[in-house]
Amino acid sequence: MSVEIRYHVIRNGKEVAMYTTKKEADEHDKMLDIAERLAEFIAAAESFDVEETLLEELTLYLARNRMAAIQVLRGTKPKPAMPEAQAARRTPAPQRQKKGAGRKR
């Protein structure tokens, strides 16, 4: 028999996500908090009205990509996102031991 620990993210009484690590669950919860605050900020604008589904998609996108959004708001150009497959290939290779290293004299 195995025991699994799962962390559930619950919003307004509904489970919205489930993770195997507390860190991932906390990150998702934080992203939802940011999206919620962004939605309130955008909804406060009196000069335009945004459809609710579009507002939800927009705020979730901005919350997920908050580091790039922060760079844009600061007036700098964000670094392009690296596709996951490319990022996986860029993991450092194990370091090889130099010849003669570890040899006792």
SVG drawing of the C-alpha trace seen along z (x, -y; Angstrom):
<svg xmlns="http://www.w3.org/2000/svg" viewBox="-19 -57 72 59">
<polyline fill="none" stroke="black" stroke-width="0.4" points="0.0,0.0 1.3,-3.4 0.5,-6.8 0.2,-9.8 0.0,-13.4 -1.9,-15.8 -2.4,-19.5 -5.7,-20.9 -6.2,-24.5 -9.8,-25.5 -11.4,-28.7 -15.0,-29.7 -15.7,-26.2 -14.6,-24.5 -11.4,-22.6 -9.5,-24.3 -6.2,-22.3 -4.4,-19.5 -0.6,-19.2 1.8,-16.7 4.0,-19.4 3.0,-22.2 5.3,-24.6 3.4,-24.0 0.0,-24.4 1.2,-27.7 2.5,-29.0 -0.9,-28.3 -2.8,-29.9 -0.6,-33.0 -1.1,-33.2 -4.9,-33.0 -4.6,-35.8 -2.7,-38.0 -5.2,-37.3 -8.1,-38.2 -6.4,-41.6 -5.7,-42.3 -9.4,-41.6 -10.5,-44.1 -8.0,-46.7 -9.1,-46.4 -12.8,-46.3 -12.4,-49.6 -11.6,-51.3 -14.6,-53.5 -13.6,-54.1 -14.2,-50.5 -16.0,-47.4 -14.5,-43.9 -16.5,-40.7 -16.1,-38.5 -14.6,-35.5 -12.1,-37.7 -11.2,-39.4 -10.6,-36.1 -8.4,-34.8 -6.4,-38.0 -5.8,-38.2 -4.7,-34.6 -2.3,-35.1 -0.8,-38.2 -0.5,-36.4 1.2,-33.4 3.6,-35.6 4.0,-38.2 7.7,-38.6 7.5,-39.5 4.5,-41.8 6.5,-43.5 9.4,-44.1 7.0,-45.6 5.5,-47.9 9.0,-49.0 9.7,-50.0 12.1,-47.2 11.9,-44.5 11.1,-41.1 13.2,-38.1 11.5,-35.8 10.0,-32.7 12.0,-29.5 9.9,-26.5 9.9,-23.7 11.6,-21.3 14.4,-23.7 14.8,-24.5 15.1,-20.8 17.9,-20.5 19.8,-23.3 20.2,-21.6 23.9,-21.5 25.7,-18.3 27.4,-16.5 30.9,-17.9 33.7,-15.6 36.7,-15.1 39.9,-16.6 42.7,-14.2 44.9,-13.7 42.3,-15.2 41.8,-13.2 45.1,-11.4 47.3,-11.3 51.0,-11.9"/>
</svg>
